[in-house]
Amino acid sequence: MAAPIAHWIFLSLLAFIGLYLTLLGGYLVYIGGSFYYVTAGIAVLATARMVKGRDPRALPMYGSLLGVTLVWSLYEADGYVLTLLPRLGTWMGLGLWFFTPWYRQSLRVGAPSPRLRALPWIGAPLLACALVLLTAGHAYEKNSSGTQRALPERMPITDWRQYGNTDGGTRFAEIEQINTQTVGQLKEVWRYRTGVSDDFKMTPLQVNGLLYLCASGNVMMAVDSESGKEVWRHDPQVVHPAKHQYAKTCRGLSYYEAPAGYSGQCPKRIVTATVDARLIAVDAMTGERCTQFGLEGSVDLRKGLSKHYPDQYYVTSPPLVADDVLVVGGLVLDSQDLGLPSGVVRAFDALTGTFAWAWDLGNPGYYGEPKPGETYTPGTPNVWSIMSYDAELDLIFAPTGNASPDYYGGERRPYDDEWSSAVVALDAGSGEPRWKYQTVHHDIWDYDLPAQPVLVDVDREGERIPAVAVPTKMGDIFLLDRRDGTQVFPMQERAAPQAPEYGEYLSPTQPVSALPNFHPYLHEKDMWGLTPLDQLACRIEYRLLRYEGMYTPPTAGGTLIAPGNFGGFNWGSVSVDADNGLLVAAPMLLAHRLILFTPEQVAKAGPIAGYLLGKNHPAVRMDPDAPIPEAREPNADDPYDHARIRYYGMPQPFMARLPTGVPCFEPPWSRIAVIDLNTRELLWSRPLGSMKDSGPFGLRSGLPFDVGVAVRAGTLTTRGGLTFVSSTMDRTVRAFDLRTGEIKWSQELPGSSQSTPMTYLSEQSGKQFLIVTIPNPSWRYPRDPKTGTYTDSASIRDGKGGYVIAYAIPER
């Protein structure tokens, strides 16, 4: 009885697959797509008919399908194993049926059938497919080892005083005790738990023999950098402006040391900018509030802003220490509203907290506080990420965002367009802009600059050029002369797609970087899936969405945005080997589908709007629990005082519509790569992270395939010839050989890190430590299917808070 049941199950499966591929494959051909799927569907239906009729010609029919599929796959998949697997795997699995006794039994009608030889018809193409998969490539590119300069003749810096180690955010450690020869000996030497749950994205500081940390809610801690024992803790008792993770974030702290001769309070201090919009200073050695700073140790960052809800303005990035001032931007809510708080950048005296200057781009030429009865210009592009500082030029490099709304710019003002999505060089003494370079003109893709600009010197035509590398969400890196903002390797602008929705306007061109980029054009053949079924569905959606490459305008019919608004690069930025001018990049290669809705459509949708836009979307609701500083009545004549826009944007990850839960485009979905900035050569590139903690249907597959997973932060590079990364979604910290890309060491973590690792040389023992921080509970991408959130349901919330793990080479 088993054979007939199995026979009918197999026959039904063939019939379903054949009908699916024939019907949807025919539609794909109708809209201009590949003929393969409809052809394969017809072949499967023919095979099913022959199997049903006990016809032995099913063998050559199915064998022909395997052969044609192999040739087609080699043509489309560029020889990469993970692009070949979904094209071949399903057919190979089904082909094994013909070797089972059930199939042989199904051919007997009355008298026994002649013995059939499946091997030549099915076995040969199956073997060919298997050999192709075994010999396929793994998306690992290696070209050369890059520039090698002589080391600078000065004492190396062995602590870690600022977020990116240096004022210029290099994330480069001049330490080589842990190197390509010794890194394999690294062991965990201590572990500290913060006692604070949820968000933990910060890269620690290390100075004075202490490791400085901040957790969710800006809770600050100092631990002994040799032993990991807590020395002090300061809880500023913040009021979270909203319930989502960004409103709990502390990405880092800043360290300031008073000049020689200072005899006042807190000569060494730790400074944080909080999510309830305060600037707070504490003594670096004791954690006590510096009461002579601001008002009892705190400066109110809401002062001078227009009236707003608390969740519309807060600070998540560390203040920039620029000589004797602390410089802060602010996170302005991504929203459909106009008239949100100003994106003003302000500076305060590092010792007293008194106001120094403000750059309010809507009020050019004036750098003071607002005059009585006035506010900083509402709704201007903001600087939510980390800034950098060049002490020699006395310039601050500020990466700007864009004015709301993100995906419709028809009502933006001229200065919104002029200063958005740009790196702006500000005079550290006055706040006056010296130059700017705009990476996106009229940004309606949420391509705000998310990453700290990185200062690095490069060689070009025999000249050492002081440069700044500007990573973008598009996957470009612009390399600019930091003296004047010109491209070190000049490139002309390129024509951009046009024809936006009614009321919108577009720039005819967009800037182009001369460096290798990480935003490949997606073709239909790049669509992916677990099986040919979801691959076909993704191909159809690709054809239905508007896509003309990067900068395709958002539309009401749906647009494919690639890269998506999460990057490319994000707040983790890049690191450099400052000795040699090598840049280490770890971009994501994600895409989104984007649909524009009119306010009328959202209103008619009612409860459905919560599904379409997300229950926390500003178009759906404002947090009813959020306190309002002061009630206000919108002014109908002022479009910047209330929400009055033409469209709402709805971005979603470009994932399969079928319940497989895999991306609609092929891996890798992130990379780690090294670019020689002196020659513009890509030295090597490889996928970053395996799928051991991810897989179809939201399951942890445990498979070691390097698909390139979501990366939440940046890289650390050292003089020891290594680059470290810990923030991949597969709970692993890795050390790569800077010159070759070889993985020299890796260690599994208790959760997915959200931060860039750091390193220092202990003043007590002379031992080099590597530090990794991990939140508890940790995070995964995409959303956990069990909880509907990014929180990892498999991560235990044990109340002990995030992890700080120290690695070192044990003493022999």
Secondary structure, DSSP 8 states (H G I E B T S, - for coil): -HHHHHHHHHHHHHHHHHHHHHHHHHHHHHTT--SHHHHHHHHHHHHHHHHHTT-TTHHHHHHHHHHHHHHHHHHHHTTBHHHHHHHHHHHHHHHGGGGSHHHHHHT-SSS------HIIIIIHHHHHHHHHHHH-B-S-EE----------SS----SB-BTTBSTT---EE---SS-TTTGGG-EEEEEEE-S--B------EEETTEEEEE-GGG-EEEEETTT--EEEEE------SSSSGGGG-----EEEE--TT--SS-SEEEEEE-TTSEEEEEETTT--B-TTTTBTTEEETTTT--S--GGGEE--S--EEETTEEEE--EE---S-SS-----EEEEETTT--EEEEE-TTSTT--S---TT--S-TT-----S--EEETTTTEEEEE----S-SS--TT--HHHHHHTTEEEEEETTT--EEEEEESSSS--S-----S--EEEEEEETTEEEEEEEEE-TTS-EEEEETTT--BSS----EE-----STT----SEE---SS--S-----GGGB--SSHHHHHHHHHHHHHSB--STT---BTT-EEESSBTTBSS-TT--EEETTTTEEEE--B---EEEEEE-HHHHHHHTHHHHHHH-TT-TTT---TTS--SS-----TT-TTSS---S-EEEEEE-B-SSTT--BSB-S-SBEEEEEETTTTEEEEEEE-SBSTT--GGG-------B----B-S--EEETTTEEEE--BTTSEEEEEETTT--EEEEEE-SS---S--EEEE-TTT--EEEEEEE-BS-B-SS--TTTSSSB-TTS---SS--EEEEEE----
